[in-house]
Amino acid sequence: MDHNCTPPRECTAISLADIRIDIMSGIQMGRSRRSAIEGWKDCTLIALTCTKLATRVVELIQVLGHQLR
C-alpha cells in the first residue's frame, strides 16, 4: 500500500452519488456506457492504493455496468 500517493484533485472530492450522476448523464448525452465508465477508471486506479472509497467506486461501477446492459 502506498500511503504517499496523491490522487488528482478531481478524484478526491467526489461522492458515490456524484459518480453515479456523472456516469448516467454521460450516457444520456449519448456517450456509450463503456466510455462513461472508463472516465472514472483512472481515478479509481489511483485512489485504490490510497482510499477505501475507491473500492466502493469499483463496486458501484460494476453494479451500474450490470444495470445498464
C-alpha positions in Angstrom: 0.0 0.0 0.0 1.4 3.4 -1.0 0.2 5.9 1.5 2.1 8.7 -0.1 0.2 8.7 -3.3 -1.8 11.8 -4.2 -4.9 11.3 -6.3 -5.8 14.0 -8.7 -7.8 16.7 -7.0 -11.0 15.9 -9.1 -10.7 12.3 -7.8 -10.7 13.1 -4.1 -13.7 15.4 -3.7 -16.3 13.0 -5.1 -19.0 11.0 -3.6 -20.6 7.9 -5.0 -23.7 9.8 -5.8 -21.7 12.3 -7.9 -20.0 9.5 -9.8 -23.4 7.8 -10.5 -24.9 11.1 -11.7 -21.8 11.8 -13.9 -21.9 8.4 -15.5 -25.7 8.4 -16.0 -25.6 11.9 -17.5 -22.7 10.9 -19.8 -24.8 8.1 -21.0 -27.9 10.3 -21.5 -25.8 12.7 -23.5 -25.0 9.9 -25.9 -21.7 8.5 -24.6 -21.6 4.8 -24.6 -21.8 3.1 -21.2 -18.2 2.0 -21.6 -16.8 5.5 -22.3 -18.9 7.0 -19.5 -17.5 4.4 -17.0 -13.9 4.5 -18.5 -13.6 8.1 -17.5 -13.7 7.1 -13.8 -11.2 4.2 -14.1 -8.1 6.4 -13.9 -9.4 8.0 -10.7 -10.3 4.6 -9.3 -7.0 3.0 -10.0 -5.1 5.9 -8.5 -7.4 6.1 -5.5 -7.4 2.4 -5.0 -4.0 2.5 -3.5 -4.9 5.4 -1.2 -8.5 5.1 0.0 -11.3 2.7 0.7 -13.7 5.0 -1.3 -12.2 3.5 -4.4 -13.3 0.0 -3.5 -16.9 1.3 -3.2 -16.4 3.2 -6.5 -15.4 -0.1 -8.2 -18.4 -1.9 -6.7 -20.7 0.9 -7.9 -19.3 0.9 -11.4 -19.8 -2.9 -11.5 -23.4 -2.6 -10.3 -24.0 0.2 -12.8 -22.5 -1.8 -15.6 -24.9 -4.7 -14.9 -27.9 -2.4 -14.6 -27.1 -0.7 -17.9 -26.6 -3.7 -20.1 
